[in-house]
């Protein structure tokens, strides 16, 4: 009987303890408990915000380090001076599939067959869609051209200029209305590339250009040079004096130069440059505007001895200006050069200028008649000196070079010097040693 009473007592105590615990757990929340809970939640929210911020910071830092590593992989060491202006490394292979993203912006309007021809070659030679996305920007609203672009599917990205309204043009310039429309289109398209798609650089082509097999290799390898030298502001695939009889077709495909003249016709620029030029972009004649001293600001472009682009656009806004006499005869490079395996540090101004000036000054001074007489020894370099604008034009016309100036700068000129290849001779057409700089009145 006693054991049963003790057992019942134990059970009662357990039941009582359970009831007390339940009442304690489920008692109404006091204001003090609510405040503690709110404080804890606020601290948790603050901690979560700080962790998210740190995560974004470290993700951004990681991406910058990745970009830096890619640049280091593709940028050749600038510690050693390349010997002469034609230094090269014959190593095989290419790193063109690795490196920063360099989109190609193709400017199009209403030339269906032309845009197909351009896209076919770009896609044929493109080594990587990820590294070189192709953005086709179409103006004009021409349906057959749009459908031609769309037929390439996801191989290209099509964007369309939304402003197809008429454009106000001064009465005396109505026949040049196309240049106003092109300038408006360029500004919109470049804003898309840099602001909407947030790219750091772009290669710009128009819908009437053929490209060389090493077109992408060329821009990939020169991009780090463009980035690292503030005295450079573009890389162009074009040589204005690139006719077959004015370049070293056999041995010149590896040669690159600096030039004070903006060549265009397949060229690369950075976002930093667009941030500078975009806000003051002109209403028309954008390429001549770019060549003005205010925009160029004593900066140079890289250009090749042998062109990596060739225009087939006889019909266009310029109505074939210079086409038959010059543009049609430009020699398009057909030798694939592994620029990414070469040391291109010789293009940096601090290395290039002393070598270039030494080559010009050490060249034998000759006359136009000497060059045309075919009596000069092959393999040497020669220098023809010009003193006046008329003198310059006489020499260039006699040799088949382009003879015009833009803002006083002759085509392909660097420090006033035109470099070309004629009859197996390397020629420097240069001003006298008392040259004081470009004269804008020579235009």
C-alpha positions in Angstrom: 0.0 0.0 0.0 2.9 2.3 0.9 4.6 1.7 -2.4 1.5 2.5 -4.4 1.1 5.8 -2.5 4.7 6.7 -3.2 4.2 5.9 -6.9 1.1 8.0 -7.2 2.9 10.9 -5.5 5.8 10.7 -8.0 3.3 10.7 -10.9 1.6 13.7 -9.4 4.8 15.6 -9.1 5.7 14.9 -12.7 2.3 16.0 -13.9 2.6 19.2 -11.9 6.1 20.0 -13.2 4.8 19.4 -16.8 1.9 21.8 -16.2 4.2 24.5 -14.8 6.6 24.1 -17.7 3.8 24.4 -20.2 2.5 27.5 -18.6 6.0 29.0 -18.6 6.6 28.3 -22.2 3.3 29.5 -23.5 2.9 32.6 -21.3 1.9 35.8 -23.1 5.0 37.8 -24.4 5.9 40.8 -22.4 7.0 44.1 -23.8 10.5 43.3 -22.6 10.6 40.1 -24.6 9.2 41.8 -27.7 12.0 44.5 -27.5 14.7 41.8 -27.1 13.3 39.9 -30.1 13.2 43.1 -32.3 16.8 43.9 -31.3 18.0 40.5 -32.3 16.2 40.7 -35.6 17.7 44.1 -36.3 21.2 42.8 -35.5 20.6 39.8 -37.8 19.4 42.0 -40.6 22.5 44.3 -40.2 24.8 41.3 -40.1 23.2 39.9 -43.3 23.6 43.3 -45.0 27.3 43.5 -44.1 27.9 39.9 -45.3 26.2 40.7 -48.6 28.3 43.8 -49.0 31.5 42.0 -48.2 30.5 39.2 -50.7 29.9 41.8 -53.5 33.2 43.5 -52.7 35.2 40.2 -52.8 33.4 39.1 -55.9 34.3 42.4 -57.6 37.9 42.1 -56.5 38.0 38.5 -57.7 36.7 39.5 -61.1 39.3 42.4 -61.3 42.1 39.9 -60.5 40.9 37.5 -63.2 40.9 40.3 -65.7 44.4 41.3 -64.6 45.6 37.8 -65.0 44.1 37.5 -68.5 45.9 40.8 -69.4 49.1 39.5 -68.1 48.7 36.3 -70.1 48.2 38.2 -73.3 50.4 41.3 -72.7 54.0 40.7 -73.8 56.7 41.9 -71.5 57.8 45.5 -72.2 61.2 45.0 -70.4 63.2 44.4 -73.5 63.3 46.7 -76.5 62.3 45.0 -79.8 65.1 45.2 -82.3 64.1 47.7 -85.0 60.5 48.1 -86.1 60.0 44.7 -87.5 61.0 42.5 -84.5 59.1 39.2 -84.5 58.9 35.8 -82.9 58.1 32.8 -85.1 56.6 30.8 -82.4 53.6 28.7 -83.4 50.2 28.8 -81.9 48.0 31.6 -80.7 46.4 32.9 -77.5 43.6 34.6 -79.4 40.9 32.5 -77.7 42.0 33.7 -74.3 41.8 37.2 -73.1 39.4 40.1 -72.6 36.1 40.4 -74.5 36.4 42.5 -77.6 33.0 42.9 -79.3 32.7 43.8 -83.0 30.2 46.5 -83.8 29.1 46.3 -87.4 27.3 49.4 -88.6 24.6 48.6 -91.2 21.8 50.3 -93.0 20.1 49.1 -96.2 22.7 47.0 -98.1 21.5 43.4 -97.7 24.2 41.8 -99.9 27.0 43.8 -98.4 26.0 42.9 -94.8 25.9 39.2 -95.7 29.4 39.4 -97.3 30.8 41.2 -94.2 29.2 38.9 -91.7 30.2 35.7 -93.6 33.9 36.7 -93.4 33.7 37.8 -89.8 32.1 34.6 -88.8 34.5 32.5 -90.9 37.5 33.9 -89.1 36.1 34.5 -85.6 38.0 32.2 -83.2 35.6 32.6 -80.3 32.0 33.8 -80.0 32.4 34.5 -76.3 35.5 36.7 -76.8 34.3 38.4 -80.0 30.5 38.8 -79.9 29.3 40.5 -83.0 26.7 43.3 -82.5 25.0 44.5 -85.7 23.5 47.9 -85.4 21.0 48.7 -88.1 19.8 52.1 -89.1 17.3 53.0 -91.9 14.7 50.3 -91.0 15.3 48.4 -94.2 13.4 45.2 -93.9 15.4 42.9 -96.3 18.6 43.9 -94.5 17.1 43.3 -91.1 15.9 39.8 -92.2 19.4 39.1 -93.6 20.9 39.9 -90.3 18.3 37.9 -88.4 19.0 34.8 -90.5 22.3 34.4 -88.7 20.4 33.5 -85.5 22.3 33.6 -82.2 25.6 34.0 -84.0 25.1 37.7 -83.9 23.2 40.3 -81.9 20.9 42.7 -83.8 20.1 46.1 -82.4 18.1 48.7 -84.3 18.4 52.5 -84.1 15.0 53.6 -82.8 15.2 57.2 -84.1 14.4 57.0 -87.8 13.0 60.6 -87.9 14.1 63.1 -90.5 17.2 65.1 -89.5 17.6 68.8 -89.8 20.4 69.7 -92.2 21.7 73.2 -93.2 20.5 74.1 -96.7 24.0 74.2 -98.2 24.7 70.7 -96.9 21.5 68.9 -97.9 23.4 66.7 -100.4 25.5 65.5 -97.5 22.5 64.5 -95.3 23.8 60.9 -95.1 26.8 62.0 -93.0 24.4 63.5 -90.5 22.4 60.3 -90.2 25.6 58.2 -89.9 26.9 60.4 -87.1 23.6 60.0 -85.2 23.7 56.3 -85.7 27.3 55.9 -84.5 26.5 57.8 -81.3 23.5 55.7 -80.5 25.3 52.4 -81.3 28.4 53.2 -79.3 26.3 54.2 -76.4 24.6 50.8 -76.6 27.9 49.0 -76.6 29.4 50.9 -73.7 26.4 51.8 -71.6 23.9 49.0 -72.1 26.3 46.1 -72.7 29.0 47.6 -70.5 32.0 46.6 -72.7 35.4 48.0 -72.0 36.4 48.2 -75.7 34.9 47.7 -79.2 36.1 47.0 -82.7 34.1 49.0 -85.2 33.5 48.0 -88.8 31.0 49.0 -91.4 29.0 46.7 -93.7 31.3 47.2 -96.7 34.5 45.7 -95.4 36.3 42.4 -96.0 38.5 41.3 -93.2 41.8 39.3 -93.2 42.2 35.8 -91.7 44.2 37.3 -88.8 41.8 40.2 -88.2 40.8 39.0 -84.7 44.4 38.0 -83.8 45.6 41.5 -84.7 43.2 43.3 -82.4 43.5 40.8 -79.6 47.3 41.3 -79.5 47.3 45.1 -79.8 44.6 45.7 -77.2 47.1 45.5 -74.2 49.4 48.0 -76.0 46.5 50.4 -76.5 45.5 50.0 -72.8 49.0 50.6 -71.5 50.1 53.6 -73.5 48.1 56.9 -72.9 49.7 58.4 -76.1 47.7 55.9 -78.1 44.0 56.3 -78.7 43.1 53.7 -81.3 44.2 50.6 -83.3 43.2 50.5 -87.0 43.3 47.6 -89.4 43.7 50.0 -92.3 46.6 51.5 -94.2 45.6 54.4 -96.4 48.6 53.8 -98.6 48.1 50.1 -98.6 48.1 49.4 -102.3 50.1 46.3 -103.3 52.9 48.4 -105.0 53.3 50.5 -101.9 53.7 47.9 -99.2 56.1 45.0 -98.6 53.6 42.2 -99.5 56.2 39.5 -99.2 57.8 40.4 -95.8 55.7 43.2 -94.4 52.7 41.4 -92.9 54.3 41.5 -89.4 55.1 45.2 -89.5 53.1 47.6 -87.4 53.4 51.4 -87.1 52.3 54.3 -85.1 50.5 57.0 -87.0 49.2 60.5 -86.1 46.4 60.1 -88.7 43.2 58.5 -87.7 42.7 55.7 -90.3 39.3 54.2 -89.4 37.9 51.5 -91.6 38.1 48.7 -89.0 39.3 50.2 -85.7 39.3 49.7 -82.0 38.6 52.2 -79.2 38.2 51.9 -75.4 35.3 52.9 -73.2 37.5 55.5 -71.6 37.9 57.2 -75.0 34.2 57.1 -75.6 33.5 58.7 -72.2 35.7 61.5 -73.5 34.3 61.9 -77.0 30.7 60.7 -76.6 29.3 63.8 -74.8 30.6 66.1 -77.5 30.0 63.9 -80.5 29.3 65.9 -83.7 26.2 66.0 -85.7 28.0 65.1 -88.9 31.4 64.2 -90.5 32.4 62.4 -87.3 35.7 61.0 -88.8 37.0 64.4 -89.8 35.9 65.7 -86.4 37.9 63.0 -84.7 41.0 64.0 -86.7 40.9 67.6 -85.4 43.6 68.6 -83.0 41.1 69.2 -80.2 40.1 65.5 -80.3 43.3 63.9 -81.3 45.3 65.8 -78.6 48.6 64.6 -80.0 47.7 60.9 -79.6 48.5 58.3 -82.2 47.0 55.1 -83.6 48.5 51.7 -84.4 48.2 50.7 -88.0 49.6 47.8 -90.1 51.9 47.8 -93.1 49.5 45.4 -94.9 45.8 46.2 -94.3 43.6 43.8 -92.4 40.5 45.2 -94.0 39.5 46.2 -97.5 36.4 48.1 -98.5 34.2 47.0 -101.4 31.8 49.8 -100.8 32.0 51.8 -104.1 28.4 52.8 -103.6 27.7 54.7 -100.4 27.4 58.0 -98.7 30.7 59.2 -100.1 29.6 58.2 -103.7 32.8 56.3 -104.3 35.2 59.1 -103.5 38.8 57.8 -104.0 37.4 54.3 -104.6 38.7 53.5 -108.1 42.0 55.4 -107.7 43.0 54.2 -104.2 40.5 52.1 -102.1 39.8 49.4 -104.7 43.6 48.7 -104.9 44.3 48.2 -101.2 46.0 44.8 -100.7 44.2 42.7 -98.1 46.6 40.6 -96.0 46.3 36.9 -96.7 49.0 35.6 -94.3 48.0 34.7 -90.8 50.4 36.4 -88.4 50.5 35.2 -84.7 50.8 38.7 -83.2 50.0 37.3 -79.8 53.3 35.4 -79.9 55.2 38.6 -80.7 56.7 41.3 -78.4 54.8 44.4 -79.4 56.3 46.6 -76.8 58.2 48.3 -79.5 55.0 50.2 -80.3 55.0 52.0 -77.0 56.0 55.6 -77.6 59.0 55.6 -75.3 60.5 52.7 -77.2 59.2 53.4 -80.7 60.1 57.1 -81.1 63.9 56.8 -80.6 64.2 53.8 -83.0 61.9 55.4 -85.6 63.7 58.8 -85.5 67.1 57.0 -85.8 66.0 55.0 -88.8 64.7 58.1 -90.6 67.8 60.2 -89.8 70.2 57.5 -90.8 68.5 56.8 -94.2 70.2 58.0 -97.3 68.6 61.2 -98.7 67.5 60.9 -102.3 65.3 62.7 -104.8 62.1 61.6 -106.4 63.9 61.0 -109.7 66.4 58.7 -107.9 63.5 56.6 -106.5 61.8 56.3 -109.9 65.0 55.6 -111.8 65.4 52.1 -110.4 69.1 52.6 -109.7 69.0 52.5 -105.9 70.3 49.4 -104.1 67.5 47.2 -102.8 67.4 46.4 -99.1 68.4 49.9 -97.9 66.3 52.7 -96.5 66.0 56.0 -98.2 64.6 59.4 -97.4 62.9 62.0 -99.6 62.5 65.4 -98.0 59.6 67.7 -98.6 59.4 71.4 -97.6 56.0 72.7 -98.7 52.5 71.5 -99.2 52.8 71.7 -103.0 56.1 69.9 -102.9 54.5 67.1 -100.8 51.6 66.8 -103.2 53.9 66.6 -106.3 55.9 63.7 -104.8 52.9 61.8 -103.5 51.0 62.0 -106.8 54.1 60.9 -108.7 54.4 57.8 -106.5 50.7 57.0 -106.3 50.3 57.9 -102.6 47.3 59.6 -101.2 48.1 63.3 -101.2 45.4 64.9 -99.0 45.6 66.2 -95.4 43.1 66.2 -92.6 43.7 69.0 -90.0 47.2 69.3 -91.5 48.1 65.6 -91.0 49.0 63.6 -94.1 47.5 60.1 -94.3 49.6 57.5 -92.4 51.9 60.3 -91.2 53.9 60.0 -88.0 55.9 63.1 -86.9 55.3 64.3 -90.4 56.9 61.2 -92.0 55.1 58.9 -94.5 56.6 55.4 -94.5 56.0 53.2 -97.6 57.6 50.5 -99.8 58.3 51.3 -103.5 60.0 49.1 -106.0 61.7 47.1 -103.3 62.9 50.2 -101.4 61.8 51.3 -97.9 61.2 55.0 -98.3 60.6 57.7 -95.7 58.9 60.8 -97.1 59.8 63.3 -94.4 59.8 67.0 -93.6 63.1 68.7 -93.0 64.9 68.7 -89.7 63.5 72.1 -88.8 59.9 70.7 -88.8 57.8 72.4 -86.2 54.7 70.2 -86.2 51.6 69.9 -88.4 50.1 72.9 -90.0 46.3 72.8 -90.0 46.2 75.1 -93.0 47.6 72.2 -95.1 44.1 70.8 -95.6 
